[in-house]
């Protein structure tokens, strides 16, 4: 279900469109109200307003930190120097 903010005959309305995507909603609105409507925007669903708690990934201190890999673009363990062409 998508909520659309539309203007029909100079009257602004909020309508529920029983579809899954905004593209389908446009097609349904045009078929229902005609091409003369103005779609102002889409309103979020109640479900999307709910904040979901995000769990941070915890790093196990026993895991390798990949410190044995070679660093830098050249593969050497010393720092790479970038030169600018002037």
DOGU-127183 format. One record per residue (C-alpha): residue number from 1; x, z, y. Coordinates in nm, 4 decimals. Layout:
<pts>
{NUM {X Z Y}}
...
</pts>
This chain:
<pts>
{1 {0.0000 0.0000 0.0000}}
{2 {0.1378 -0.1015 0.3382}}
{3 {0.0019 0.0145 0.6744}}
{4 {0.0033 -0.2497 0.9452}}
{5 {-0.0321 -0.2049 1.3206}}
{6 {-0.2273 -0.5126 1.4361}}
{7 {-0.4206 -0.6450 1.7363}}
{8 {-0.7493 -0.8261 1.6668}}
{9 {-0.9556 -0.9544 1.9603}}
{10 {-0.7556 -0.7394 2.2045}}
{11 {-0.8290 -0.4271 1.9992}}
{12 {-0.5396 -0.2460 1.8347}}
{13 {-0.5986 -0.1263 1.4779}}
{14 {-0.4096 0.0406 1.1964}}
{15 {-0.5096 -0.1145 0.8626}}
{16 {-0.4121 -0.0469 0.5018}}
{17 {-0.3102 -0.3590 0.3117}}
{18 {-0.3141 -0.3182 -0.0695}}
{19 {0.0088 -0.5080 -0.1445}}
{20 {0.3701 -0.4242 -0.2289}}
{21 {0.5679 -0.6258 0.0283}}
{22 {0.5424 -0.7102 0.3964}}
{23 {0.5383 -1.0845 0.3157}}
{24 {0.2290 -1.0379 0.1009}}
{25 {0.0754 -0.8202 0.3734}}
{26 {0.1188 -1.0980 0.6310}}
{27 {-0.0545 -1.3454 0.3988}}
{28 {-0.3448 -1.1044 0.3341}}
{29 {-0.3833 -1.0211 0.7050}}
{30 {-0.3876 -1.3893 0.8029}}
{31 {-0.6409 -1.4686 0.5303}}
{32 {-0.8590 -1.1732 0.6351}}
{33 {-0.8421 -1.1872 1.0162}}
{34 {-0.7214 -1.5417 1.0844}}
{35 {-0.4052 -1.6696 1.2433}}
{36 {-0.5068 -1.5292 1.5849}}
{37 {-0.4048 -1.1737 1.4987}}
{38 {-0.0899 -1.0138 1.6326}}
{39 {0.1085 -0.7967 1.3944}}
{40 {0.2788 -0.5291 1.6028}}
{41 {0.4646 -0.3653 1.3155}}
{42 {0.4606 -0.1702 0.9910}}
{43 {0.4003 0.2008 0.9604}}
{44 {0.5905 0.4087 0.7066}}
{45 {0.4058 0.5373 0.4025}}
{46 {0.3534 0.9103 0.3648}}
{47 {0.5828 0.9083 0.0630}}
{48 {0.8719 0.7584 0.2609}}
{49 {0.8469 1.0340 0.5242}}
{50 {0.9367 1.2986 0.2685}}
{51 {1.3012 1.3904 0.2936}}
{52 {1.4703 1.3876 -0.0407}}
{53 {1.7489 1.6321 -0.1062}}
{54 {2.0727 1.4533 -0.1821}}
{55 {2.3139 1.6179 -0.4208}}
{56 {2.6808 1.5907 -0.3264}}
{57 {2.9172 1.4771 -0.5960}}
{58 {3.1461 1.7604 -0.6941}}
{59 {3.5045 1.6830 -0.7820}}
{60 {3.6365 1.8531 -1.0914}}
{61 {3.9729 2.0048 -1.0042}}
{62 {4.0999 1.9141 -1.3515}}
{63 {4.0527 1.5407 -1.2891}}
{64 {4.3445 1.3199 -1.1881}}
{65 {4.3726 1.2348 -0.8206}}
{66 {4.5482 0.9048 -0.9008}}
{67 {4.8620 1.0197 -0.7172}}
{68 {5.0776 0.8308 -0.9643}}
{69 {4.9569 0.4910 -0.8356}}
{70 {5.1811 0.2855 -0.6099}}
{71 {5.0762 0.2938 -0.2479}}
{72 {5.0628 0.0273 0.0211}}
{73 {4.9895 -0.3425 0.0132}}
{74 {5.3390 -0.4354 -0.1067}}
{75 {5.3236 -0.1959 -0.3999}}
{76 {5.6179 0.0113 -0.2783}}
{77 {5.5913 0.3831 -0.2306}}
{78 {5.7272 0.3563 0.1256}}
{79 {5.4948 0.2844 0.4157}}
{80 {5.4137 -0.0781 0.4959}}
{81 {5.4804 -0.2089 0.8467}}
{82 {5.2224 -0.4380 1.0018}}
{83 {5.3509 -0.6917 1.2524}}
{84 {5.1432 -0.8641 1.5145}}
{85 {5.2077 -1.2278 1.5954}}
{86 {5.2542 -1.2563 1.9693}}
</pts>
